[in-house]
């Protein structure tokens, strides 16, 4: 009796696995659609004054006074994951990877290339602001403790928008290096499209790098 039950269980498991394999084979993998949605995702993470070209129309302007606590214009950039803090280190890494994807595969992106470039520029425009003051690199905007104590739309947030930065007295080479890398990589992505903007990005990347190693 027990042997029959074991045999039936094994047969059921085998049939289940065969059904799963058949289902996987029947699924059509649309990598082009995945790429489109991956780039669209960044529009949902935008902070600041949103452009008329914004495709996620349910998102509205937010955090329009970022940086006012240290007398800087830090409006823009991207929120991190599901919160409303702007962590510049992961944001810079993401911008770097987006830039390299355009450099390596831009000619294969079709209509998504323009959206990818807009996503990169949304990040780099913000990083230009974050590195405006001499010998200061903004590392973060938003208090993570108060922000993580609640979950709310960026348009409705009422938590502290404290600005955190690195300087000679508050060193932090990691975020400075990644922002420099993001600006440099993005300058390559824009080289054939907007040479003037590319030069601005490269010049600022060098400036941040010099500050980093000084």
Secondary structure, DSSP 8 states (H G I E B T S, - for coil): -HHHHHHHHHHHHHHHHHHHHHHHHH----HHHHHHHHHHHHHHTB-BS--TT-S-TT---B-TTTTGGGT-----SB--TTSS-EEHHHHHHHHHHHHHHHHHHGGG-TTHHHHHHHHHHHHHHHHHHHT-STT-EEEEES-HHHHHT----GGG--S---EEEE-SSS--HHHHHHHHHHHHHHHHHTTTT-HHHHHHHHHHHHHHHHHHH-
